[in-house]
Amino acid sequence: PKALPTAREPMLLLAVTDFVANSAAFTYFTAGVLHRNISSGMLPQRFPLQLRTKNMGVFSPQLQERYQDLPMELHLWARQQPLISCHPDALHGTLFGSAEAFVVLPNTTRVPVFLLNIDANVTGKPTITTNRLGGTVRLTGLPAPCIPLPALCLAQGLSVPQVKRLETLLKFGLWLFGVPRANSECRPHSVP
């Protein structure tokens, strides 16, 4: 239990506990909202690695040999409920995700080629200035290495991807695009 400060004038007091934050995470997770599909056309042109088999051949050479220059899709989802802890200065969270890569054939059939588990630590800090409410998000690390699930790769006759390179690329992508996008969503908004 926390003692809330007493107010001498009208004010809005907002208290968030671990229970409230984790209840919201549980609700989003069980509702199936925590998923995203990324196609080759959705990545910014400046991103150093496009979702095409010729680019992903760096991680799995047989992929480019078997499926020449074809587009790919990446399906991302939370494989378990995110864990959130509230601290006086920020919200800290651990995200448990998975990413499955597909090759999109000319007839639009999707062929699964590899599956990775990706865990990440993030910190969110709310900001309030005069009549503006906002926040910032920071990636504080990928605590567990990306783990390939080789049964899927081997079923397709492909080598298991080089995980360290993929992990480095995912970190780069999160820092370059994921965190700035989250921060743009958290930019200050006027409070009436």
ZIGI-V548749 format. One record per residue. N is the residue number from 1. PSI is psi in whole degrees, 0 to 359 (999 if undefined). OMEGA is omega in whole degrees, -180 to 180 (* if undefined). Layout:
BEGIN
n->N psi->PSI omega->OMEGA
n->N psi->PSI omega->OMEGA
END
This chain:
BEGIN
n->1 psi->139 omega->178
n->2 psi->139 omega->175
n->3 psi->124 omega->180
n->4 psi->145 omega->-179
n->5 psi->149 omega->177
n->6 psi->142 omega->-178
n->7 psi->136 omega->178
n->8 psi->349 omega->179
n->9 psi->164 omega->-179
n->10 psi->134 omega->180
n->11 psi->165 omega->175
n->12 psi->126 omega->179
n->13 psi->125 omega->-179
n->14 psi->122 omega->178
n->15 psi->128 omega->179
n->16 psi->130 omega->180
n->17 psi->167 omega->176
n->18 psi->322 omega->-179
n->19 psi->314 omega->-180
n->20 psi->312 omega->-178
n->21 psi->316 omega->-180
n->22 psi->331 omega->174
n->23 psi->318 omega->178
n->24 psi->317 omega->178
n->25 psi->318 omega->178
n->26 psi->317 omega->-179
n->27 psi->313 omega->179
n->28 psi->319 omega->-179
n->29 psi->311 omega->-178
n->30 psi->335 omega->177
n->31 psi->350 omega->179
n->32 psi->21 omega->-177
n->33 psi->338 omega->-173
n->34 psi->67 omega->176
n->35 psi->155 omega->-179
n->36 psi->135 omega->175
n->37 psi->130 omega->-179
n->38 psi->123 omega->178
n->39 psi->169 omega->-177
n->40 psi->329 omega->-179
n->41 psi->350 omega->-177
n->42 psi->343 omega->-178
n->43 psi->142 omega->176
n->44 psi->146 omega->-180
n->45 psi->331 omega->-178
n->46 psi->351 omega->179
n->47 psi->132 omega->-171
n->48 psi->342 omega->-177
n->49 psi->111 omega->180
n->50 psi->157 omega->-180
n->51 psi->77 omega->176
n->52 psi->150 omega->-176
n->53 psi->326 omega->-179
n->54 psi->329 omega->178
n->55 psi->325 omega->-178
n->56 psi->353 omega->176
n->57 psi->338 omega->177
n->58 psi->326 omega->-177
n->59 psi->331 omega->179
n->60 psi->91 omega->-174
n->61 psi->326 omega->-179
n->62 psi->337 omega->179
n->63 psi->313 omega->-180
n->64 psi->327 omega->179
n->65 psi->317 omega->-177
n->66 psi->318 omega->-178
n->67 psi->91 omega->-175
n->68 psi->236 omega->-177
n->69 psi->79 omega->-179
n->70 psi->152 omega->177
n->71 psi->159 omega->179
n->72 psi->163 omega->173
n->73 psi->150 omega->177
n->74 psi->122 omega->177
n->75 psi->120 omega->-178
n->76 psi->139 omega->177
n->77 psi->159 omega->175
n->78 psi->123 omega->-180
n->79 psi->346 omega->170
n->80 psi->166 omega->-176
n->81 psi->134 omega->173
n->82 psi->147 omega->178
n->83 psi->130 omega->-176
n->84 psi->137 omega->174
n->85 psi->139 omega->-178
n->86 psi->133 omega->177
n->87 psi->160 omega->-178
n->88 psi->328 omega->-176
n->89 psi->342 omega->-174
n->90 psi->169 omega->170
n->91 psi->131 omega->178
n->92 psi->137 omega->-178
n->93 psi->153 omega->173
n->94 psi->126 omega->-180
n->95 psi->135 omega->180
n->96 psi->103 omega->-174
n->97 psi->166 omega->173
n->98 psi->151 omega->178
n->99 psi->126 omega->177
n->100 psi->130 omega->-179
n->101 psi->140 omega->179
n->102 psi->145 omega->169
n->103 psi->133 omega->179
n->104 psi->111 omega->-179
n->105 psi->162 omega->-180
n->106 psi->330 omega->178
n->107 psi->16 omega->180
n->108 psi->7 omega->173
n->109 psi->140 omega->179
n->110 psi->125 omega->180
n->111 psi->117 omega->179
n->112 psi->136 omega->-178
n->113 psi->326 omega->172
n->114 psi->160 omega->-178
n->115 psi->131 omega->179
n->116 psi->145 omega->169
n->117 psi->133 omega->-175
n->118 psi->121 omega->176
n->119 psi->143 omega->-179
n->120 psi->146 omega->173
n->121 psi->133 omega->178
n->122 psi->155 omega->176
n->123 psi->130 omega->177
n->124 psi->132 omega->-177
n->125 psi->116 omega->178
n->126 psi->148 omega->177
n->127 psi->139 omega->177
n->128 psi->122 omega->177
n->129 psi->124 omega->-175
n->130 psi->254 omega->-178
n->131 psi->29 omega->-179
n->132 psi->136 omega->179
n->133 psi->129 omega->-178
n->134 psi->202 omega->179
n->135 psi->172 omega->176
n->136 psi->149 omega->178
n->137 psi->140 omega->-180
n->138 psi->134 omega->175
n->139 psi->120 omega->-177
n->140 psi->0 omega->174
n->141 psi->162 omega->171
n->142 psi->94 omega->-171
n->143 psi->321 omega->-179
n->144 psi->139 omega->179
n->145 psi->153 omega->175
n->146 psi->133 omega->-177
n->147 psi->118 omega->178
n->148 psi->146 omega->175
n->149 psi->96 omega->-166
n->150 psi->341 omega->-177
n->151 psi->321 omega->-180
n->152 psi->316 omega->180
n->153 psi->313 omega->-176
n->154 psi->329 omega->178
n->155 psi->330 omega->179
n->156 psi->1 omega->-179
n->157 psi->24 omega->-179
n->158 psi->155 omega->176
n->159 psi->154 omega->176
n->160 psi->131 omega->-177
n->161 psi->154 omega->178
n->162 psi->103 omega->-168
n->163 psi->319 omega->-177
n->164 psi->318 omega->178
n->165 psi->318 omega->178
n->166 psi->320 omega->179
n->167 psi->315 omega->179
n->168 psi->317 omega->179
n->169 psi->318 omega->180
n->170 psi->319 omega->176
n->171 psi->313 omega->-180
n->172 psi->314 omega->180
n->173 psi->318 omega->178
n->174 psi->315 omega->-179
n->175 psi->324 omega->-176
n->176 psi->322 omega->-174
n->177 psi->317 omega->-175
n->178 psi->309 omega->-178
n->179 psi->314 omega->177
n->180 psi->324 omega->179
n->181 psi->317 omega->178
n->182 psi->319 omega->180
n->183 psi->326 omega->178
n->184 psi->328 omega->176
n->185 psi->334 omega->-178
n->186 psi->8 omega->-177
n->187 psi->152 omega->-175
n->188 psi->137 omega->175
n->189 psi->148 omega->179
n->190 psi->138 omega->176
n->191 psi->126 omega->-177
n->192 psi->999 omega->*
END
